[in-house]
Amino acid sequence: MDILEMLTSGLGGSGLLQQLGQKEDIGADKAEEIAELGIPAILEALKRNASTPEGASALSKALDDHSDDDVTDLSGFLTNVNKEDGSKMLDHILSGKKENVTSALAAKSGLDSSTVMSLLSMLAPLVIGAMAKKKKEDNLDTSGISDLTSLITGQLSKKTSGSGGGLMDVVGQLLDSDGDSSGGLLGNLGSLLGLFK
């Protein structure tokens, strides 16, 4: 099972979105809205970061630091996830776009920005943990990490090419925006998680 399928089929499975939503006192449907755009945004930002030797090296080191994170049990992982650590990850992954992405997802979902940030702070460690597992299993070097991020986003783009004009196109606009994004930018997308249920 590849990283993308593990994340989407796992989160789309029984009770996990509900669990994610309960941690923030929201419904599973709202948790899914954030996950189906938050996960691709994190993956695309990681790909961009890894496009330079310095960025790929920094990501490789971060993955080594999380190589022992157990993401095989997603329910247990979400129960014990460190949101403070996740917020720091988002600072590195999204850099100056963190507030823009959060605001846009809040506008789309109708949730407040602090709730969206909290959800993203749970999703980021999940993505990093899954990538760290893959890096360890395949013994990937820095070049391999850059290739991996491109492969994952490429798979995601292919699987969602019919979703509202392309999910990854929307994610690209989200990351490139200057903070004036609204729900209109994000449009009506098909469910990423639904592709793997």
SEKOLLUM-963194 format. One line per field, with one value per residue: residue number from 1; residue in three letters; chain; x, y, z of N, C-alpha, C in turn. Coordinates in nm, 3 decimals, decimal comma. Layout:
N
resi (NUM/...) .
resn (ala/...) .
chain (A/...) .
n_u (X/...) .
n_v (Y/...) .
n_w (Z/...) .
ca_u (X/...) .
ca_v (Y/...) .
ca_w (Z/...) .
c_u (X/...) .
c_v (Y/...) .
c_w (Z/...) .
This chain:
197
resi (1/2/3/4/5/6/7/8/9/10/11/12/13/14/15/16/17/18/19/20/21/22/23/24/25/26/27/28/29/30/31/32/33/34/35/36/37/38/39/40/41/42/43/44/45/46/47/48/49/50/51/52/53/54/55/56/57/58/59/60/61/62/63/64/65/66/67/68/69/70/71/72/73/74/75/76/77/78/79/80/81/82/83/84/85/86/87/88/89/90/91/92/93/94/95/96/97/98/99/100/101/102/103/104/105/106/107/108/109/110/111/112/113/114/115/116/117/118/119/120/121/122/123/124/125/126/127/128/129/130/131/132/133/134/135/136/137/138/139/140/141/142/143/144/145/146/147/148/149/150/151/152/153/154/155/156/157/158/159/160/161/162/163/164/165/166/167/168/169/170/171/172/173/174/175/176/177/178/179/180/181/182/183/184/185/186/187/188/189/190/191/192/193/194/195/196/197) .
resn (met/asp/ile/leu/glu/met/leu/thr/ser/gly/leu/gly/gly/ser/gly/leu/leu/gln/gln/leu/gly/gln/lys/glu/asp/ile/gly/ala/asp/lys/ala/glu/glu/ile/ala/glu/leu/gly/ile/pro/ala/ile/leu/glu/ala/leu/lys/arg/asn/ala/ser/thr/pro/glu/gly/ala/ser/ala/leu/ser/lys/ala/leu/asp/asp/his/ser/asp/asp/asp/val/thr/asp/leu/ser/gly/phe/leu/thr/asn/val/asn/lys/glu/asp/gly/ser/lys/met/leu/asp/his/ile/leu/ser/gly/lys/lys/glu/asn/val/thr/ser/ala/leu/ala/ala/lys/ser/gly/leu/asp/ser/ser/thr/val/met/ser/leu/leu/ser/met/leu/ala/pro/leu/val/ile/gly/ala/met/ala/lys/lys/lys/lys/glu/asp/asn/leu/asp/thr/ser/gly/ile/ser/asp/leu/thr/ser/leu/ile/thr/gly/gln/leu/ser/lys/lys/thr/ser/gly/ser/gly/gly/gly/leu/met/asp/val/val/gly/gln/leu/leu/asp/ser/asp/gly/asp/ser/ser/gly/gly/leu/leu/gly/asn/leu/gly/ser/leu/leu/gly/leu/phe/lys) .
chain (A/A/A/A/A/A/A/A/A/A/A/A/A/A/A/A/A/A/A/A/A/A/A/A/A/A/A/A/A/A/A/A/A/A/A/A/A/A/A/A/A/A/A/A/A/A/A/A/A/A/A/A/A/A/A/A/A/A/A/A/A/A/A/A/A/A/A/A/A/A/A/A/A/A/A/A/A/A/A/A/A/A/A/A/A/A/A/A/A/A/A/A/A/A/A/A/A/A/A/A/A/A/A/A/A/A/A/A/A/A/A/A/A/A/A/A/A/A/A/A/A/A/A/A/A/A/A/A/A/A/A/A/A/A/A/A/A/A/A/A/A/A/A/A/A/A/A/A/A/A/A/A/A/A/A/A/A/A/A/A/A/A/A/A/A/A/A/A/A/A/A/A/A/A/A/A/A/A/A/A/A/A/A/A/A/A/A/A/A/A/A/A/A/A/A/A/A) .
n_u (0,085/0,059/0,175/-0,018/-0,257/-0,265/-0,305/-0,548/-0,737/-0,719/-0,797/-1,046/-1,174/-1,375/-1,496/-1,265/-1,257/-1,464/-1,348/-1,140/-1,290/-1,423/-1,224/-1,203/-1,452/-1,633/-1,819/-1,781/-1,800/-1,707/-1,446/-1,357/-1,372/-1,160/-0,946/-0,944/-0,850/-0,644/-0,447/-0,351/-0,249/-0,041/0,122/0,186/0,324/0,543/0,662/0,741/0,921/1,114/1,229/1,465/1,815/1,885/1,637/1,543/1,730/1,681/1,419/1,465/1,615/1,424/1,240/1,391/1,399/1,146/1,119/1,043/0,781/0,460/0,250/0,088/-0,127/-0,374/-0,581/-0,481/-0,261/-0,375/-0,501/-0,291/-0,147/0,082/-0,006/0,124/0,379/0,300/0,209/0,450/0,568/0,403/0,475/0,729/0,673/0,469/0,557/0,559/0,303/0,123/-0,082/-0,241/-0,332/-0,471/-0,673/-0,812/-0,910/-1,068/-1,262/-1,384/-1,487/-1,637/-1,555/-1,379/-1,059/-0,876/-0,963/-0,931/-0,654/-0,578/-0,671/-0,513/-0,272/-0,282/-0,295/-0,054/0,163/0,082/0,112/0,389/0,482/0,399/0,551/0,803/0,807/0,802/1,046/1,226/1,169/1,235/1,490/1,566/1,760/1,858/1,800/1,615/1,406/1,316/1,225/1,022/0,832/0,748/0,641/0,423/0,254/0,207/0,062/-0,161/-0,262/-0,333/-0,533/-0,729/-0,802/-1,045/-1,185/-1,351/-1,203/-0,949/-0,784/-0,522/-0,454/-0,612/-0,505/-0,251/-0,315/-0,407/-0,175/-0,028/-0,161/-0,225/-0,338/-0,596/-0,785/-1,096/-1,388/-1,476/-1,256/-1,183/-1,394/-1,628/-1,532/-1,470/-1,474/-1,169/-1,107/-1,317/-1,247/-1,106/-1,252) .
n_v (-0,120/0,218/0,544/0,748/0,603/0,473/0,686/0,803/0,592/0,491/0,707/0,744/0,526/0,330/0,523/0,684/0,946/1,047/1,026/1,209/1,440/1,451/1,517/1,785/1,869/1,873/1,764/1,452/1,507/1,768/1,734/1,575/1,753/1,927/1,747/1,649/1,857/1,956/1,753/1,714/1,977/1,987/1,783/1,885/2,117/2,002/1,877/2,100/2,213/2,015/2,040/2,167/2,109/2,177/2,192/1,930/1,791/1,888/1,794/1,521/1,480/1,549/1,344/1,127/1,180/1,109/0,845/0,628/0,662/0,529/0,469/0,275/0,202/0,397/0,500/0,482/0,644/0,898/0,938/0,984/1,189/1,460/1,775/2,017/1,966/1,907/2,156/2,295/2,153/2,230/2,498/2,476/2,331/2,471/2,727/3,070/3,057/2,947/3,076/3,174/2,938/2,820/3,012/3,005/2,740/2,752/2,935/2,784/2,562/2,667/2,661/2,791/2,957/2,869/2,613/2,483/2,504/2,344/2,093/2,059/2,041/1,792/1,638/1,690/1,558/1,299/1,271/1,318/1,109/0,886/0,922/0,904/0,639/0,516/0,609/0,484/0,212/0,180/0,271/0,535/0,794/1,145/1,236/1,046/1,111/1,355/1,261/1,095/1,272/1,402/1,187/1,110/1,340/1,345/1,107/1,174/1,391/1,260/1,082/1,255/1,412/1,464/1,607/1,882/2,029/1,961/1,870/1,920/2,144/2,334/2,322/2,419/2,685/2,762/2,753/2,943/3,176/3,509/3,542/3,633/3,449/3,283/3,082/3,051/3,018/2,758/2,607/2,346/2,053/1,707/1,434/1,356/1,153/0,984/0,856/0,639/0,477) .
n_w (0,000/-0,092/0,026/-0,009/-0,043/0,202/0,382/0,290/0,261/0,512/0,683/0,577/0,665/0,894/1,152/1,198/1,094/1,242/1,492/1,463/1,427/1,673/1,851/1,813/1,859/1,643/1,353/1,166/0,895/0,865/0,949/0,743/0,527/0,586/0,588/0,323/0,172/0,324/0,353/0,079/0,044/0,230/0,129/-0,127/-0,054/0,074/-0,145/-0,293/-0,113/-0,111/-0,355/-0,381/-0,312/-0,048/0,080/0,044/0,190/0,449/0,487/0,472/0,706/0,896/0,855/0,935/1,206/1,277/1,226/1,379/1,442/1,489/1,247/1,157/1,306/1,286/1,443/1,706/1,670/1,619/1,859/2,032/1,919/1,896/1,905/1,935/1,841/1,585/1,497/1,484/1,280/1,068/1,051/0,939/0,705/0,561/0,585/0,524/0,427/0,597/0,748/0,540/0,413/0,623/0,669/0,425/0,422/0,645/0,558/0,358/0,497/0,701/0,958/1,247/1,235/1,428/1,493/1,248/1,225/1,438/1,353/1,122/1,249/1,351/1,124/0,988/1,135/1,080/0,802/0,781/0,940/0,789/0,557/0,668/0,746/0,495/0,392/0,564/0,520/0,248/0,244/0,161/0,010/0,011/-0,251/-0,321/-0,152/-0,257/-0,504/-0,412/-0,300/-0,531/-0,671/-0,507/-0,512/-0,782/-0,818/-0,671/-0,816/-1,051/-0,963/-0,883/-1,094/-1,211/-1,028/-0,973/-1,163/-1,102/-0,825/-0,736/-0,880/-0,757/-0,501/-0,557/-0,622/-0,377/-0,218/-0,347/-0,312/-0,185/0,059/0,035/-0,015/-0,064/0,005/-0,252/-0,419/-0,373/-0,459/-0,564/-0,480/-0,559/-0,326/-0,189/-0,004/-0,053/-0,285/-0,211/-0,050) .
ca_u (0,000/0,140/0,149/-0,144/-0,368/-0,268/-0,363/-0,686/-0,823/-0,718/-0,882/-1,181/-1,228/-1,477/-1,476/-1,146/-1,294/-1,543/-1,252/-1,072/-1,386/-1,455/-1,115/-1,225/-1,595/-1,701/-1,863/-1,690/-1,804/-1,618/-1,309/-1,324/-1,347/-1,024/-0,850/-0,934/-0,769/-0,526/-0,344/-0,284/-0,172/0,082/0,205/0,237/0,425/0,662/0,725/0,809/1,036/1,216/1,275/1,603/1,898/1,877/1,505/1,535/1,814/1,609/1,307/1,521/1,651/1,299/1,182/1,471/1,358/1,014/1,120/0,983/0,639/0,377/0,133/0,011/-0,251/-0,411/-0,664/-0,390/-0,176/-0,453/-0,528/-0,171/-0,072/0,129/-0,045/0,226/0,481/0,238/0,207/0,587/0,587/0,334/0,557/0,838/0,620/0,395/0,632/0,479/0,168/0,044/-0,203/-0,323/-0,395/-0,567/-0,786/-0,890/-0,981/-1,172/-1,369/-1,455/-1,554/-1,721/-1,494/-1,290/-0,921/-0,804/-1,002/-0,864/-0,512/-0,565/-0,686/-0,393/-0,162/-0,291/-0,271/0,087/0,244/0,040/0,178/0,534/0,503/0,384/0,668/0,920/0,798/0,842/1,189/1,298/1,148/1,303/1,626/1,579/1,853/1,799/1,743/1,497/1,299/1,263/1,149/0,903/0,730/0,695/0,561/0,297/0,167/0,168/-0,046/-0,278/-0,314/-0,395/-0,654/-0,831/-0,804/-1,182/-1,249/-1,361/-1,098/-0,818/-0,759/-0,388/-0,455/-0,670/-0,406/-0,147/-0,367/-0,415/-0,040/0,026/-0,245/-0,167/-0,416/-0,730/-0,863/-1,225/-1,441/-1,495/-1,134/-1,174/-1,497/-1,695/-1,443/-1,507/-1,407/-1,045/-1,116/-1,416/-1,183/-1,037/-1,339) .
ca_v (0,000/0,339/0,643/0,817/0,512/0,449/0,802/0,828/0,479/0,479/0,812/0,724/0,405/0,339/0,589/0,767/1,087/1,082/1,045/1,335/1,545/1,457/1,584/1,929/1,892/1,899/1,639/1,383/1,570/1,884/1,681/1,528/1,871/1,975/1,644/1,628/1,965/1,976/1,654/1,752/2,101/1,951/1,706/1,974/2,204/1,918/1,859/2,225/2,227/1,915/2,063/2,216/2,019/2,214/2,153/1,784/1,747/1,921/1,702/1,390/1,478/1,549/1,211/1,040/1,207/1,049/0,712/0,527/0,693/0,417/0,514/0,159/0,210/0,537/0,540/0,503/0,759/1,020/0,953/1,029/1,284/1,581/1,887/2,122/1,922/1,920/2,298/2,330/2,093/2,316/2,619/2,442/2,282/2,576/2,851/3,191/3,034/2,876/3,152/3,180/2,807/2,803/3,102/2,956/2,620/2,796/2,995/2,678/2,469/2,735/2,646/2,902/2,931/2,795/2,473/2,433/2,491/2,229/1,974/2,047/2,003/1,646/1,575/1,703/1,447/1,176/1,270/1,303/0,973/0,792/0,938/0,853/0,493/0,479/0,636/0,380/0,082/0,178/0,323/0,643/0,903/1,277/1,239/0,960/1,185/1,449/1,181/1,044/1,378/1,424/1,070/1,114/1,446/1,303/1,009/1,248/1,468/1,167/1,025/1,359/1,501/1,498/1,672/2,028/2,089/1,915/1,906/1,975/2,281/2,416/2,327/2,511/2,821/2,785/2,780/3,061/3,293/3,612/3,556/3,685/3,336/3,259/2,952/3,047/2,967/2,614/2,546/2,224/1,943/1,572/1,391/1,280/1,032/0,898/0,780/0,521/0,403) .
ca_w (0,000/-0,097/0,130/-0,036/-0,014/0,346/0,446/0,252/0,295/0,659/0,740/0,528/0,726/0,998/1,281/1,214/1,073/1,359/1,601/1,436/1,453/1,816/1,921/1,798/1,881/1,515/1,293/1,074/0,762/0,868/0,956/0,608/0,443/0,613/0,549/0,179/0,116/0,406/0,320/-0,046/0,061/0,301/0,036/-0,232/0,008/0,094/-0,276/-0,327/-0,023/-0,146/-0,492/-0,372/-0,232/0,094/0,129/0,048/0,302/0,572/0,498/0,501/0,848/0,972/0,844/1,021/1,344/1,302/1,164/1,467/1,465/1,446/1,173/1,112/1,382/1,275/1,557/1,818/1,638/1,637/2,002/2,102/1,838/1,965/1,819/1,943/1,745/1,453/1,462/1,445/1,147/0,972/1,034/0,847/0,578/0,489/0,599/0,529/0,374/0,698/0,781/0,419/0,394/0,732/0,646/0,311/0,462/0,739/0,478/0,286/0,588/0,798/1,090/1,279/1,196/1,532/1,480/1,128/1,258/1,525/1,269/1,040/1,339/1,367/0,994/0,948/1,186/1,013/0,671/0,804/0,990/0,678/0,471/0,742/0,737/0,359/0,380/0,639/0,453/0,118/0,263/0,063/0,036/-0,011/-0,386/-0,318/-0,084/-0,355/-0,601/-0,344/-0,291/-0,666/-0,705/-0,433/-0,564/-0,916/-0,801/-0,622/-0,929/-1,145/-0,904/-0,859/-1,211/-1,245/-0,913/-0,977/-1,244/-1,057/-0,686/-0,716/-0,932/-0,651/-0,393/-0,602/-0,606/-0,233/-0,167/-0,414/-0,285/-0,097/0,181/0,012/-0,064/-0,002/-0,032/-0,396/-0,481/-0,355/-0,542/-0,520/-0,517/-0,521/-0,204/-0,201/0,076/-0,116/-0,393/-0,158/0,042) .
c_u (0,088/0,096/0,012/-0,263/-0,379/-0,338/-0,512/-0,779/-0,830/-0,810/-1,026/-1,249/-1,322/-1,429/-1,360/-1,175/-1,379/-1,451/-1,180/-1,164/-1,416/-1,347/-1,130/-1,371/-1,666/-1,741/-1,758/-1,686/-1,712/-1,472/-1,264/-1,295/-1,205/-0,921/-0,833/-0,864/-0,640/-0,413/-0,275/-0,201/-0,039/0,177/0,266/0,345/0,554/0,736/0,802/0,933/1,151/1,272/1,416/1,684/1,889/1,744/1,490/1,616/1,744/1,492/1,355/1,557/1,526/1,234/1,259/1,431/1,226/1,004/1,054/0,838/0,554/0,249/0,051/-0,123/-0,295/-0,494/-0,577/-0,302/-0,250/-0,485/-0,411/-0,092/-0,039/0,100/0,055/0,339/0,428/0,234/0,346/0,619/0,525/0,412/0,666/0,784/0,557/0,463/0,538/0,337/0,075/-0,088/-0,297/-0,401/-0,503/-0,692/-0,875/-0,970/-1,092/-1,291/-1,451/-1,541/-1,653/-1,672/-1,409/-1,145/-0,846/-0,838/-0,934/-0,716/-0,487/-0,577/-0,563/-0,273/-0,168/-0,260/-0,124/0,173/0,209/0,109/0,328/0,566/0,496/0,504/0,794/0,924/0,846/0,992/1,270/1,289/1,231/1,445/1,656/1,682/1,783/1,733/1,615/1,379/1,234/1,177/1,018/0,794/0,667/0,603/0,424/0,203/0,122/0,054/-0,175/-0,343/-0,388/-0,529/-0,766/-0,847/-0,945/-1,254/-1,243/-1,249/-0,959/-0,785/-0,624/-0,374/-0,507/-0,572/-0,293/-0,189/-0,371/-0,278/0,020/-0,050/-0,177/-0,253/-0,556/-0,823/-0,996/-1,271/-1,458/-1,375/-1,133/-1,283/-1,562/-1,614/-1,505/-1,426/-1,282/-1,057/-1,214/-1,358/-1,128/-1,125/-1,382) .
c_v (0,124/0,438/0,707/0,728/0,485/0,563/0,815/0,714/0,461/0,581/0,796/0,603/0,435/0,413/0,686/0,916/1,137/1,110/1,178/1,453/1,563/1,530/1,736/1,967/1,939/1,763/1,578/1,449/1,692/1,840/1,634/1,645/1,922/1,876/1,636/1,743/1,985/1,880/1,687/1,879/2,073/1,876/1,794/2,067/2,127/1,897/1,984/2,245/2,135/1,934/2,123/2,118/2,048/2,171/2,003/1,729/1,772/1,826/1,562/1,375/1,472/1,410/1,111/1,056/1,140/0,907/0,604/0,558/0,579/0,468/0,396/0,151/0,356/0,585/0,570/0,625/0,890/1,046/1,018/1,137/1,411/1,701/2,002/2,091/1,939/2,064/2,345/2,273/2,182/2,444/2,595/2,407/2,395/2,711/2,970/3,175/2,969/2,947/3,159/3,051/2,787/2,887/3,053/2,832/2,653/2,854/2,888/2,595/2,536/2,721/2,768/2,859/2,848/2,646/2,410/2,410/2,368/2,098/1,952/2,002/1,856/1,574/1,580/1,590/1,314/1,163/1,246/1,161/0,869/0,800/0,885/0,701/0,445/0,498/0,525/0,246/0,071/0,233/0,436/0,746/1,036/1,288/1,157/1,028/1,284/1,376/1,132/1,150/1,407/1,310/1,076/1,219/1,414/1,203/1,079/1,328/1,379/1,115/1,128/1,453/1,543/1,575/1,823/2,094/2,049/1,963/1,972/2,114/2,377/2,432/2,422/2,656/2,860/2,824/2,907/3,189/3,387/3,638/3,608/3,575/3,326/3,120/2,938/2,992/2,815/2,539/2,424/2,105/1,809/1,531/1,309/1,148/0,933/0,813/0,648/0,438/0,270) .
c_w (0,000/0,009/0,112/-0,001/0,135/0,419/0,418/0,288/0,446/0,724/0,696/0,587/0,842/1,123/1,291/1,192/1,190/1,478/1,586/1,468/1,601/1,895/1,915/1,816/1,754/1,459/1,201/0,938/0,756/0,875/0,818/0,515/0,461/0,564/0,397/0,107/0,193/0,372/0,187/-0,034/0,129/0,207/-0,073/-0,175/0,033/-0,038/-0,315/-0,241/-0,065/-0,285/-0,497/-0,288/-0,082/0,155/0,143/0,164/0,436/0,594/0,533/0,649/0,935/0,970/0,930/1,168/1,380/1,245/1,249/1,502/1,409/1,380/1,119/1,183/1,386/1,392/1,678/1,795/1,664/1,784/2,074/2,029/1,918/1,874/1,824/1,846/1,603/1,405/1,417/1,306/1,041/0,946/0,931/0,708/0,496/0,494/0,607/0,480/0,477/0,727/0,660/0,399/0,500/0,709/0,533/0,347/0,561/0,663/0,407/0,381/0,681/0,941/1,119/1,253/1,301/1,527/1,359/1,156/1,344/1,447/1,182/1,123/1,376/1,237/0,953/1,005/1,121/0,877/0,688/0,852/0,880/0,583/0,538/0,737/0,600/0,339/0,446/0,568/0,325/0,123/0,164/0,106/0,006/-0,148/-0,392/-0,252/-0,180/-0,458/-0,540/-0,336/-0,426/-0,707/-0,637/-0,488/-0,706/-0,912/-0,760/-0,735/-1,027/-1,093/-0,891/-0,977/-1,251/-1,136/-0,924/-1,054/-1,199/-0,918/-0,668/-0,777/-0,826/-0,536/-0,430/-0,587/-0,459/-0,177/-0,228/-0,384/-0,187/0,026/0,161/-0,041/0,009/-0,042/-0,181/-0,470/-0,481/-0,431/-0,480/-0,568/-0,480/-0,400/-0,235/-0,127/0,013/-0,227/-0,342/-0,065/-0,020) .
